[in-house]
Each structure stands twice: as C-alpha cells, then as structure tokens.
C-alpha cells in the first residue's frame, strides 16, 4: 500500500451523468455501478478511467436512508460488462440528506472488495453536490482523491 493513494479517475461526461442520476432519484438514494471501457489490467497500480455510469434500482425497504441493488438489474449489468469487455471499477450511491461519508449502515452492511472504488454523492446542497470516492482496505473505507478528466 502506497502512502499516496492513486486517484479515482472519471470522465467529465460520466461524472455529470452520476450527479444527474443522483439528483433525479431524490428523495431516495440512487445506486449503481461505475465501469470502464478499458479492459481490466493485470498491473494492480493501473487505475482505470470510469467512463460509464449504470444506475441500478434501489430495492431497499427504506430507500430514503439506505440502498440495495435490484438482483436482476445487477446480474444483467455485470453480464453486459463482461459481454462488452468492460471493467467493473466501482459502486456508487447517494446520500440525499447527509454528507459524503460512509454511514454506519454503509460500514456495517457493505464493504466492496478491495479492488473496487466506492463513491458517495452528497445532496445536502443539491445546487452543489459533493462527491467522495473511497477504497476499502482491511475492513475500512479510505478516502481517495478524485480526478475528473
């Protein structure tokens, strides 16, 4: 593990789509996956550029405070990524009323694999959404710098 983590990379178009999806879903939490047209690299230091945002329906019993992916849409999205030789880079969800830090339910209920990034979009101020990517290492979330290209 390096002391200066690699930045989470996203295209301007994908970032705008991410924010748009999160704003449209309010007051419920939006959720989905982030993908790259770049094939997965064997080099673990390589950071793929996110250029695709795929929304997945939030099927949680209380979607204004938590999220869970529709199993059917999740399976379909992963199949489509594999078919098109695209890489799964990360997962996202929004916090319509709180900041872009993992909540206790995020931490307790869902830590992605260490190879994925985890993005939270805060809509506390819908005029200026705040986005923070994280990595998961040793059972905890770690802040990643974000670069929009």
C-alpha positions as CSV (number, residue, x, y, z in Angstrom):
1,X,0.0,0.0,0.0
2,X,1.4,3.4,-1.0
3,X,1.3,6.4,1.2
4,X,-0.2,8.5,-1.6
5,X,-3.2,6.5,-3.0
6,X,-3.9,6.6,-6.7
7,X,-6.7,9.0,-7.7
8,X,-10.1,7.7,-8.7
9,X,-10.5,8.7,-12.3
10,X,-13.7,9.6,-14.0
11,X,-14.5,11.4,-17.3
12,X,-16.4,14.7,-17.2
13,X,-19.4,13.1,-19.0
14,X,-19.6,10.2,-16.6
15,X,-19.3,12.5,-13.6
16,X,-22.1,14.7,-14.9
17,X,-24.2,11.5,-15.5
18,X,-23.5,10.4,-11.9
19,X,-24.7,13.7,-10.5
20,X,-27.7,13.7,-12.8
21,X,-28.9,10.2,-11.7
22,X,-28.4,11.1,-8.0
23,X,-30.4,14.3,-8.3
24,X,-33.2,12.6,-10.3
25,X,-33.6,9.9,-7.6
26,X,-34.1,12.3,-4.7
27,X,-35.5,11.8,-2.1
28,X,-34.4,8.2,-2.3
29,X,-30.8,7.0,-2.5
30,X,-29.6,6.4,-6.1
31,X,-27.3,3.5,-6.6
32,X,-25.4,1.7,-9.3
33,X,-22.1,0.7,-10.8
34,X,-19.2,2.5,-12.3
35,X,-17.4,1.0,-15.3
36,X,-14.5,1.5,-17.7
37,X,-14.2,0.7,-21.4
38,X,-10.6,-0.1,-20.6
39,X,-10.1,-3.8,-20.1
40,X,-9.0,-4.8,-16.6
41,X,-5.3,-4.6,-16.3
42,X,-3.1,-7.2,-14.7
43,X,-1.0,-4.4,-13.3
44,X,-2.6,-3.5,-9.9
45,X,-1.1,0.0,-10.0
46,X,-3.1,0.9,-13.1
47,X,-6.2,2.9,-12.4
48,X,-9.0,2.5,-15.0
49,X,-10.8,5.6,-16.1
50,X,-14.5,5.5,-15.3
51,X,-16.5,6.3,-18.4
52,X,-19.8,4.6,-17.8
53,X,-22.4,5.0,-15.0
54,X,-25.0,2.3,-14.8
55,X,-28.0,3.0,-12.5
56,X,-29.5,0.1,-10.6
57,X,-32.9,0.3,-9.0
58,X,-32.7,0.7,-5.2
59,X,-34.9,-2.1,-3.8
60,X,-34.2,-1.4,-0.1
61,X,-37.3,-1.5,2.2
62,X,-36.4,2.1,3.3
63,X,-34.7,3.7,0.2
64,X,-34.6,7.2,1.6
65,X,-32.0,6.1,4.1
66,X,-30.3,3.0,2.6
67,X,-29.9,1.1,-0.6
68,X,-29.7,-2.4,-2.0
69,X,-29.3,-3.3,-5.7
70,X,-32.0,-5.0,-7.7
71,X,-30.6,-8.5,-8.1
72,X,-32.0,-8.8,-11.6
73,X,-30.5,-5.5,-12.7
74,X,-27.2,-6.2,-11.0
75,X,-26.9,-9.6,-12.8
76,X,-27.8,-8.0,-16.1
77,X,-25.4,-5.2,-15.8
78,X,-22.5,-7.5,-14.9
79,X,-23.3,-9.7,-17.8
80,X,-23.4,-6.7,-20.1
81,X,-20.0,-5.5,-18.9
82,X,-18.4,-9.0,-19.5
83,X,-20.0,-9.3,-22.9
84,X,-18.7,-5.9,-23.9
85,X,-15.2,-6.5,-22.3
86,X,-15.6,-3.6,-19.9
87,X,-14.3,-3.5,-16.4
88,X,-16.3,-3.0,-13.2
89,X,-14.4,-0.2,-11.4
90,X,-16.7,0.8,-8.5
91,X,-20.1,1.2,-6.9
92,X,-22.0,4.4,-6.1
93,X,-24.9,5.6,-4.1
94,X,-26.2,9.0,-2.9
95,X,-26.9,10.5,0.5
96,X,-29.9,12.8,-0.2
97,X,-29.7,14.4,3.3
98,X,-26.2,13.7,4.7
99,X,-22.6,14.3,3.8
100,X,-20.4,12.1,1.5
101,X,-19.0,10.0,4.3
102,X,-19.9,6.3,4.8
103,X,-22.8,6.0,7.2
104,X,-22.9,3.4,10.0
105,X,-25.1,1.2,7.7
106,X,-22.6,1.6,4.8
107,X,-19.8,0.5,7.1
108,X,-21.7,-2.3,8.8
109,X,-23.6,-3.7,5.9
110,X,-21.5,-3.3,2.8
111,X,-17.8,-3.1,2.1
112,X,-16.8,-3.6,-1.5
113,X,-13.9,-5.8,-2.5
114,X,-10.6,-4.1,-2.2
115,X,-10.3,-3.8,-6.0
116,X,-13.4,-1.6,-6.3
117,X,-13.9,2.0,-5.5
118,X,-16.9,3.2,-3.6
119,X,-18.4,6.6,-4.4
120,X,-20.8,8.5,-2.3
121,X,-22.6,11.6,-3.6
122,X,-24.0,14.0,-1.0
123,X,-27.0,16.0,-2.0
124,X,-27.3,18.0,1.2
125,X,-26.9,21.1,-1.0
126,X,-28.5,20.0,-4.4
127,X,-27.1,23.1,-6.1
128,X,-23.5,21.9,-5.2
129,X,-23.4,18.1,-4.8
130,X,-20.3,16.7,-3.1
131,X,-18.7,13.5,-4.3
132,X,-16.2,11.4,-2.5
133,X,-14.6,8.1,-3.7
134,X,-13.2,5.6,-1.3
135,X,-11.3,2.4,-1.3
136,X,-11.9,-0.5,1.1
137,X,-8.9,-1.9,2.8
138,X,-8.6,-4.0,5.9
139,X,-12.3,-3.7,6.6
140,X,-12.4,0.1,6.5
141,X,-13.1,2.9,4.0
142,X,-10.2,5.1,2.9
143,X,-10.6,8.5,1.2
144,X,-9.4,8.6,-2.4
145,X,-8.5,11.7,-4.3
146,X,-10.8,12.3,-7.4
147,X,-9.8,13.4,-10.8
148,X,-12.3,14.5,-13.4
149,X,-10.9,14.4,-16.9
